[in-house]
């Protein structure tokens, strides 16, 4: 921000894929397009969703859940939106923002080995598109 406002020359700001976190309970993290925005911008999209109890809570006994959503542009396979609600969402979304900024595709996510046992690994193991059926 300071470089953009006061630098010489001014540094342009790229407003695409700015990650956002809400540090509430549960944490919320988001980057990129919402489902509605992606449909308007790209037309055909595919959604991948996960709703699960994090493994760490199977031991602690807490009944806390995590929700994740990937939004993929069908024409390019590019991941254009990622949204998460659950423990550490803000921390996890920061890394995901780098991937989206770099143009990561769903195939890139699928070919990435997840760190087990973490909630974040779910982003690279979502294989089946979500449908309302």
N, C-alpha and C positions, 0 to 999 in steps of 0.2 A: 504494500500500500504506500509506504513512505517513498519508495523509489518511483512509483507511478505519479504521485502527487508532487514531489519535490525534486525528483531527479532531473538530470540534464544529460542526455535527452530523456524525455519521459518514456517509461517502460509501458508498452501496451498491456492491457489486462485481457486475458482470455476468460470469458465467463462460462465457457462450456465445462461441464463436469467438475463443478466446485462442490466438494463434499460438505455435508452439514450434519451436525450431531446435536441431539437434545439429551442432556445428561439428567434424565428423569429416571423413574423406576417404572417399567423397564427402560433401558437405553434405547434411543432411536438413532439410526444412521441412514443417510440417503445420499446418493450421488447420481447425477444424470436425469434423464427424462422420467416422468411418471408414466403410467400406462396410457392415460388419456393423451398426454403430450406426444408420446411416441407414435400413437396411432395417427394423430394429426400430421406429424412431421414425416413419418416414414411409410404410413399405410399399413401394410401387413407386418405384424409382429408376432413373436412367440413368447409365451410366459413360462417361466419355471418357478415353482413355489415349493417351499418346505416349511413345515410346522412340526416342531419336535421338542422333546425334553432333552436339554444338554446332558451329556454323559456324566459330567461332574455332579449333577443333581440326582442321579440315580444312587449315588453313594450318600450324599447329604440328606436325601429324603425331601428336599424342597420341591414343590410342585410348580416350578417356574418353566415357562416355555419360550422358545425362540421361533420367530417367523422371518423368512427370507424370501426375496423375490428377485429374479433376474428378468430383464426385458431385452429381447433380442430383435434386431432389425432383420427380417426375413431375406431381404434383397442382398445384404452384405454379410450376414452372420455376425455382425458386430454387436457386442453387448452395449446397449445405450442407456441402461438404467439399472441400478442395484439399490435395493431397500432392505433394511433389517430392523427388527425390533427384538431386543433381548440383551443379555449380559454382554458387555464389551462391544456393543454395536459401533460406538464412536471410534474405538481403536481399530476395529476390523475394516470399517468403511474407508479409513485413510489409505490403507494399502490397496483396496479395490479401486479407489479414485485414480491412483497411478496407472493401473491396468487400463481403465477406461480412457484416460487421457492419451495413452499410448496406442489406442485403437484395438484393444484385445477383442478377439472373436469368441464365440461360444466354443469353437473347436480348441482355442487356446486354453480356455478354462478347463475343458474336458481332458486335455492332455497334461494338465498340471497335477502333480502328486500332492495330495492333501496331507497336512500334519495331523496325525492321529494320536490321541483323541482331543480334537478341538471342535468348537462350533464352526469356525471358519472353513473347515474342510468341506462342509456341506455345499459351499459355493462351487467347488470343483467336482462334486459327485452328483449334482442334479442332472439326470439323463433324460427323464421323461417330461415332455411338455405338459403343462397344466391345462386341464379343460374343465368346464363346468358340468360335463356329463357325469 
